[in-house]
Amino acid sequence: TIVEALGREPERPAGFEGIEALPKRVLNMDADLAAVKALIARTCDA
């Protein structure tokens, strides 16, 4: 873990304070390369 590597709890950058309270966006998918590629193609501006 980061704590084990540093020997202490790391400081959090100011922009990430309270990040746990923000809405979460999660999509569960099968381990299918074609499906992952299709999702990326649909959701990203390229």
Backbone as JSON, one array per atom type, in Angstrom:
{
  "sequence": "TIVEALGREPERPAGFEGIEALPKRVLNMDADLAAVKALIARTCDA",
  "N": [[0.84, -1.19, 0.0], [0.26, 2.37, -0.26], [0.72, 3.64, 2.16], [2.38, 1.79, 3.44], [4.59, 1.92, 1.73], [5.43, 4.59, 1.97], [5.58, 4.91, 4.67], [3.89, 6.46, 6.08], [0.71, 8.18, 6.17], [-0.26, 9.55, 3.12], [-0.4, 13.01, 2.05], [-3.37, 14.52, 0.85], [-4.08, 15.9, -2.31], [-5.42, 19.21, -2.69], [-7.55, 19.45, -4.54], [-8.81, 17.02, -4.38], [-10.09, 16.74, -1.98], [-12.8, 15.56, -0.12], [-13.68, 13.83, -2.1], [-14.84, 11.33, -1.82], [-17.51, 11.79, -1.29], [-18.7, 12.46, -3.65], [-20.79, 11.66, -6.53], [-20.75, 8.3, -7.75], [-19.69, 6.5, -10.61], [-20.19, 3.5, -11.98], [-19.66, 0.64, -13.93], [-20.36, -2.62, -14.42], [-18.84, -5.19, -16.18], [-18.45, -8.03, -18.35], [-15.4, -9.89, -18.76], [-14.49, -9.16, -21.54], [-12.85, -8.43, -24.32], [-13.67, -7.26, -26.79], [-16.13, -6.14, -26.06], [-15.31, -4.25, -24.17], [-13.73, -2.57, -25.78], [-15.75, -1.64, -27.5], [-17.36, -0.22, -25.68], [-15.59, 1.84, -24.92], [-15.28, 3.09, -27.4], [-17.89, 4.03, -27.78], [-18.22, 5.85, -25.68], [-16.17, 7.71, -25.53], [-14.73, 10.7, -26.79], [-13.18, 10.74, -29.8]],
  "CA": [[0.0, 0.0, 0.0], [1.0, 3.64, -0.24], [1.14, 3.88, 3.55], [3.54, 0.93, 3.69], [5.73, 2.4, 0.95], [5.88, 5.89, 2.49], [5.72, 4.88, 6.12], [2.95, 7.44, 6.64], [-0.45, 8.48, 5.34], [0.1, 10.66, 2.23], [-1.29, 14.18, 2.01], [-4.27, 14.51, -0.29], [-4.11, 17.19, -3.02], [-6.6, 20.0, -2.36], [-8.63, 19.18, -5.48], [-9.42, 15.73, -4.11], [-10.76, 16.75, -0.68], [-14.23, 15.25, -0.19], [-14.0, 13.07, -3.31], [-15.67, 10.18, -1.47], [-18.9, 12.21, -1.23], [-19.21, 12.72, -5.0], [-21.46, 10.51, -7.15], [-19.87, 7.29, -8.34], [-20.17, 5.92, -11.87], [-19.59, 2.18, -12.08], [-20.28, -0.25, -14.9], [-19.81, -3.97, -14.34], [-18.82, -5.83, -17.49], [-17.71, -9.29, -18.47], [-14.02, -9.74, -19.24], [-14.63, -9.37, -22.98], [-12.09, -7.36, -24.96], [-14.49, -6.58, -27.81], [-17.13, -5.33, -25.37], [-14.61, -3.1, -23.57], [-13.4, -1.67, -26.88], [-16.99, -1.02, -27.96], [-17.74, 0.76, -24.67], [-14.68, 2.98, -25.06], [-15.62, 3.78, -28.65], [-19.18, 4.72, -27.6], [-18.25, 6.85, -24.61], [-15.05, 8.65, -25.59], [-14.56, 11.51, -27.99], [-11.9, 10.39, -30.42]],
  "C": [[0.88, 1.25, 0.0], [1.53, 3.92, 1.16], [2.37, 3.04, 3.87], [4.77, 1.43, 2.96], [6.31, 3.69, 1.52], [6.2, 5.86, 3.98], [4.83, 5.89, 6.82], [1.77, 7.57, 5.69], [-0.1, 9.66, 4.43], [-0.89, 11.82, 2.34], [-2.13, 14.11, 0.74], [-4.22, 15.87, -0.98], [-5.45, 17.9, -2.77], [-7.79, 19.69, -3.28], [-9.36, 17.88, -5.23], [-10.07, 15.65, -2.73], [-12.25, 16.47, -0.88], [-14.64, 14.41, -1.39], [-14.92, 11.88, -3.02], [-17.16, 10.52, -1.48], [-19.51, 12.45, -2.61], [-19.9, 11.48, -5.56], [-20.45, 9.58, -7.8], [-20.51, 6.77, -9.62], [-19.44, 4.6, -12.08], [-20.37, 1.37, -13.11], [-19.6, -1.6, -14.79], [-19.95, -4.63, -15.7], [-18.14, -7.18, -17.39], [-16.31, -8.97, -18.98], [-14.01, -10.09, -20.73], [-13.98, -8.19, -23.69], [-12.92, -6.58, -25.97], [-15.53, -5.68, -27.15], [-16.5, -4.1, -24.73], [-14.24, -2.09, -24.65], [-14.63, -0.94, -27.39], [-17.46, 0.05, -26.98], [-16.88, 2.01, -24.79], [-15.03, 3.77, -26.31], [-16.92, 4.56, -28.52], [-19.1, 5.91, -26.67], [-17.14, 7.88, -24.66], [-15.08, 9.44, -26.89], [-13.2, 11.19, -28.58], [-11.78, 11.04, -31.78]]
}
